[in-house]
Structure formats: structure tokens, C-alpha cells
Amino acid sequence: MVAKDEKIKFAVIGCGHIGKRHAEMIQRNEESELVAIIDVKPKEKLGADQFSVPFFNSLEDFLQSDINADVINIATPNGFHAEQALAALSARKHVVIEKPVALKKLDAEKVIFKALHVHKHVFAVMQNRYSPPAVWIKDMVDSGTLGKIYMVQLNCYWNRDERYYKPDSWHGKKDLDGGTLFTQFSHFIDIMYWLFGDIENVKARLATHNHSHLTEFEDSGFVSFDFVNGGMGSLNYSTSVWNQNLESSMTIIAENGSVKIGGQYMNEVEYCHVKDYTMPELAPTNPGNDYGAYKGSAQNHHYVIENVVDVLKGRSAITTNALEGLKVVDIIEQIYASTL
């Protein structure tokens, strides 16, 4: 527990687009302080001049320094997440891990075990949970307003081409990226798990249409499954859409009605027809992050930092804990394994 009048000290490892966003949100929070940035690239090549804090080229160098941090935010390529989380936890630091927590369920379990052993928190970054449509649909499901869930269809159709999968990037590399579901669509799998729980009877068909020269894994897939809690579901996804993102949407057919949330990032309510129910007016959704030619999930990272501060000051519970982060990895592993 951190005293109420003390600032939470953060260090960020990984100074790409996401890492810079973490650093910016830390600096904007009145109860937090950015104490260091860590990246293997030289600082002058990262465009990080706005962060006037000590810079380190490795997590090990930072941990051996005399700079104290309460929390390490991990925003490096996916394949490094578990290894760096274990190192930070071994140094008795809380960790915030960008999605995914790991690329293997076994590695995610190691992170959770280590956190329990050293009595430190692991925050899994799933900022889409904070979007107004997600909060609204969560209440609809949890309150029983929809009744029994019959069918859920999750559609994720994005564009990822040579502007994204650049030769010098970790994107597209199996050992660092992990696959399309890990890097592009794990946020939406998380929302589905958050709403409806675990899945079983998974069957998947994957394909590579126009990414064979860009990635070491599939670009499209059809997946069917059952929810353990009842109901059937499907996930249809592709990064082969020409030129720009098409949509990320979730359609729910239930006992008392049907709803659909859509838009590029599941940030809009497109349909709501539910028995004895009037749709409330939702708060506006933050626009998507603009990463060069690409946009990511809704701009809700400030909520992530606020949650870390609230938890460490004893005011709140973790919004997305390590076990939930592990389940997303587990579901993605199930999908990929079902094609073997």
C-alpha cells in the first residue's frame, strides 16, 4: 500500500506508440510520476524528447540503478512480456502488462505464480473494457436484462498491410508477435470472455490470403464454439481488408432481445431491441488511437493508470487482473490448437 500523499512511481519499458501513451498518461495523472523510460533503441531515435526522465537501454540496467519505481509498465513486443514481467516481479515491482500477458498459457501461469509469491499486483491492460458501449453491455448481461444468451457473433475485419508489417518490425514475427489473434484482436476476445465466460468445443479454420510475404502466420479465420455458461458463439476475423479497417462488432441474440455493438473498435451501439427496455444515452466514446496509417483501440489508457493508482492506494480492485489476462491467452491457444 502506498501512502495517500505519495505519488506512485512508474517506469515504462518499450517506447513505441503504446509505451509513449503509457508514459503520457502517467505524466498526466496527478497521483503518479514517471521516473524512467527503458528501450533497446537509442533515445534520440525514439522521438521521446517530451519525457525528461532518465533513460535506460535494458530492464536490468534500470533495476540495478538507484532509481526507485513502484510499478513497471511493459509495452514491448508480445514475446518479451512474460520474461520482463518475471524480472520486474523478482525485483519486487508491481507490473502493468500490455496485451497479451504472454504468448503461452504456461508463461502466464508463471507470472501469476511469481506475483503471488512476492505479493505484488499484475495489471493486464484491456482498456476497451472502459468504453461506454462495453460498460453498458456488461450491465445488460450481468443484470439479466437480456435473459438467456442464445448466440454471440464476434466479427473483426481490419486492414493490416505492408504499412503495418514492415520488414524491420516485430509485427508478423511468430516468436515476438504470436499471431493475428494475439496482437490485433485479443481486446475483443477479452470483451467476449468478460461478458460470457469461458468457451469449449472449439473448431477453427484459418487461412492466409494476402499476408504470406508479410507474416509468419494466418491473416483470417472462422471459429465456432460453445460457451460453458450456455449459448453458442462464433468469431470471424481477417486482416485482409483492403486499405482501411472495416469493423469490430458483436451481435448478441438472447431470450429477451438482440443487441449489436459495432464500429471499428466496438465503440458504437448499432442495434438494441430488448423487451420492456429503453436504451439510455451513453457517454461519447473516445476516438481510436492514430498510429500512423493505423488506428488501434479506444483511447482509454488513462483509466488503466487511474486503476493502478487506486489499487495501490487501497481505493479499488483491479479492473483486469492477471487471471483474466491468462484466460484470453488460453482461449487464443485453444483456437489455434483446434486447427491442428
N, C-alpha and C positions, 0 to 999 in steps of 0.2 A: 504494500500500500504506500502510495506517495502522499505526502502531506498536502493539505488543501492549498497552501500558499506557495508550493513549489511547482515549477514548470516540469513537464515531462520531457526528458531529453531523448531526441531521436537521431539516429544515424541512418542514412539511406545507402544501400548498396545496389548499384545499377543506375546509371544516369542517362538512360534513354528517355523516350517520351513519357513512359509511365513513371519512371523514377523521378523525373523533373516534376511531374504532377504531385507525387507524394511530398517532395521537398517543398513545393509551393504551398500545399495545403497545411503542412506543418508550420511554416512561417506565418501563415495567416491566422492560425489558431492562437488565441491569447494565452492559453494554458500550456502551450508546447514550445519547444525550442529545437531548432536544427543545429546539431553540434558537429556533423561531419558528412561528407559525401565520399563514396567509395566506388571506383570503377577502374577496370584494367586499362582503359584508354587514357591518353594524356588529357588533362583538364582543358587545355586550350582547344582540343578537337571536339569537345562535347557541347559547346555552347552553353556552359553553365556559369557564366560570369556573374549572373544575378545572385548566386549563392556564395556570399563571402564568408565561408566556413572552411576549416581545414579539409584537405583533400588527400585521400589515400588510394593507392593502386591495388590494394588487396585487403580482404577482411582480416587476415592475420595481422597485417601491419597496424590496422586500426585497433584491434583487440590488444595488441602489445603496447599501444600508446598510453599516455596518461589521461586521455580524454574519456570522461565517463558518459555512458549512454544508458538509459533505461530500456530503450526499445531499438531493435534493428529492423528496418523495413527492407524486405528483399524484393527487388524489382529487376532481377537479372533474367537471362534466358531460362526457360522452364526446367531444363535438365540440371540446373545448378541449385534449384530451390531447396530440396531436401538436404543436400550436403551442407549448404550455407546455414540453413536453419539449425542443424545439429551443432555446427561450430558455434553459432551465436548462443544457443541454449547451454552449451558446455561452459560458456563464459558467463553464465547466469544473467542472460538478457532475455527480455520478452521479445517475441518476433511477430512481425506482420508479414504475411507471405502473399504475394500476388498469385492469382490463379495460374495454374493449378498448384496445390500444396506440394505435389510430387508427380512424377510420371508413372509411378508404380504404387499400388496399394501397400506393398510391403515397406517401401520407403516412407510413406505417410504414417504408417504404424510406428516406425522407428522414431519419427519426430514426436508423435504423441507420447510415446513411452518416455522419451527423454524429457519432455516438458513436465510430465507428471513427476519424474524423478528429481528434477531441480526446482519444482514448484514455480514454474513460470508459465505465462499465458502464450498461446498461439492463436493469432487472429488470421482467419482466412479471408482474403479480400473478395467479396462478392457484392460489389456496390450497386448492382442492378436491383437488389432487394429493397433499396431505398426509394425507387421510382414510385410516384403516386399510383400508377396502374397496378404495379406489383403489390403494394401495400393494400390496395383496395381488393384485389382478387384474393389475397391471403385471408382477409377478413371474411369475404364471401364464402370461402371454403371452410374455414375454421368455425364460423358461426352456424354452419349447417344450412345457410340460406339456399344453396344450390341443391341440397339433398344428396342422394347417392350419385357418385360420379360414374357415368357410363363409358365415356370415351374422351380421350385427350389427344389432340394432334398438334405437334410442335413442328413448325416449318422454319428453317433457317436458310435463306438464299442470299448469299453475298458474293461480291466480286473481290477476288484476290488474284492479281496477275503479276506480270514482271515488275510493276511499280512497287509491289509489296515484297515478293520473293526475289530479292536482289542477290546476286552471286556472293557478295561479301557479308550477307546477313545470316543470322542463326535460324531465321524463319525458313521452314522447309526441310531442315535437317532433322532426321528421325531422333537422334540422340539428344538434341537440345530443344526441339520444338515438340516432338511427341506425336503429332498428328492433328488433323483438322479439328477434331472434337475438343482436344485439349486447349489449343490456342485461340480458335475462333468462336466456338460455341459452348464452352463449359459454363459460361454465365447463365445460359438459358436452360441447360441441363440442371444447374443448381436451382433455378426457379421452379422447375418441374418437381424436383425432389423435395424442395421446401414446401410445396403445395400438397403433393400427393404421396410422398414417401417412396420407398424402395420399389424396384421392379424385378420381375422374374420372367422366365420363358422368353428370353431374348433371342431374336433372329435378325440377322443383318445381312444386307447385300451392299457391298461397296464397289466403287468404280473410280477410275481415273480417266477423265475426258480430255482435259487440255492442260494438265499440270505435270505430265511425265517428264518434261525437261526442266521443271521448276522445283518440284518437291520429291521427297523420298517416300511419299505416302499418298493415300487416296484424296480426291477432291469432292466426292459425292457419295451419298449413301441413303438407303431406305432401311429403317429399323422398326420392328414391331415387338411389342412386349405386353405383359400384364402388370398391373400394379398389385403389390402384395395386399394392399388395403382394399382392393376391389376396383374393377374397371379395366379397360384396355387402352393401350396407347400406341402412338407411332411418332417417330422422329424422321423427318425428311430434310436432308441438308445438302448444300452444294456451295462451293466457292467458284464455280464455273460461270456464274452470271456475267454477262458482258458489261464492261465499262464501269458499272456502279452497283452498289448494294440494292437489292430488291426489297426484302423484308425479313423480319424475325417475328413470327406470330404464334400464338397459342389459342386454339379453339377448344372449348370445353362443352361437351354435351352432357347434361346432368338431369336428374329427376325433375327438378323444378324449373328448368330453363336452360338457356345457352348463352355463352359469352365468348367474345373474341377480343384479345388484346394483340395489337399489331404495330405497324410502323417498322422502321429499320431496326429498332432496338427493343421491341415490345414496349414502346413508350406511349402508345395510344390505345384507348378503348374504342374498338371499331364496331362492336355489336354487344348489346345487352338486352335480353328479353327473358325476364325471370318473373315467376308467379308472385303476385302481391308485393312487387318491389319497384321502387322508383330510384333510378340511377342518380347518385349525388354528383355535385360538381366537384371535380378533382382539382387539386393544385396543379399548376403547369409543370411539365416535365422539363428538366434541364436538357439542352441540346447535346448531341453526341460530341465526343472529343474529336477534334480535327487533327489527324496525324498525317500531315502532308496530303497525299491523294486519298487517304483513307480515314474513315471515322470509326471509332470504337463504341464502347458502351456509354451510357448516360454519365454526365459529369457529376458523380456523387462521391468522389473520394474524400471530400471534406467531412462527410458523415462517418467515413471509416476512421479518420483521425479523431473526430469527436468521440466516437465509441471507445477507442483505445484510451483516451484521456479519462473518460467517465468510468471505465472499468478499473483503471489503475488508481483512481481516486475513490473507489468504492461506491460509485453512484449508479452503476448499471451493470447488466450482464453483457457478455459478448454477443454481438449480432450474428456473426457466422463463426462458429467455433471449429476447432481442428477436426473433430469427428465428422462434422458436416462437410468440411473440405475433403476429408478422406472418402466419404460416400460418393462424391462427384467423381473422384479418381476411380473408385470401384465400379461405378456404373459405366464409365467410359471403357474400362478394362473389359467388363462383361460384353459390351457391344463389339469391341474389336475381337475378343476371343470367340464370339459366336459365329464369326465368319470362317474360322479355321476348319 
